[in-house]
Amino acid sequence: MSELQTERLIKAAKRKNADAFSKLIDSQMQSLYKTAYAIVKNNDDAADAISETVLICWEKLQTLKKNQYFKTWITRILINECYKILKNNSSIVRFEDMVVEEGTEDVHNLEFEEALDTLDDKYRVIVVLYYSQGFSTKEIAHILKIPEGTVRTRLSRAREQLKKYYEEQSV
């Protein structure tokens, strides 16, 4: 979807046009899912976080000052919702989370997810936002409300940890 189309959808959605809002959210859904799953590591929790994010966005879209920052804005809301879910579920271990159906995951994605799981949350989120979602370090800094230098440092450390992980796996 082009920036012009996205801009039009945002303007229409701000006027409470449900169809425009639905198209806008659909255009972001894959990105939202990847980010949510990278944080909560569970399909159900990722879906819950996305649902809450969509609801909040519908209710608060008029508060978005600059439409070009929509993706950054919605991602920040999603990350906050993911952390709420993690906080609420910190003492709960569900059986479904421990069982993975055979053949349901792509081998490369599974390997990458295993590598991501070795990273601390503060590194994992930045790697997903940078590589999977295509955000710049400046945008990530804005989303996470941390200095851009911190983003670059964490990204560098995450790369080092991932490199070390893959070197250990190849031995």
Secondary structure by P-SEA (a helix, b strand, c coil): ccaaaaaaaaaaaaacaaaaaaaaaaaaaaaaaaaaaaacccaaaaaaaaaaaaaaaaacccccccccaaaaaaaaaaaaaaaaaaaaacccccccccccccccccaaaaaaaaaaaaccaaaaaaaaaaccccccaaaaaaaacccaaaaaaaaaaaaaaaaaaaaaaac
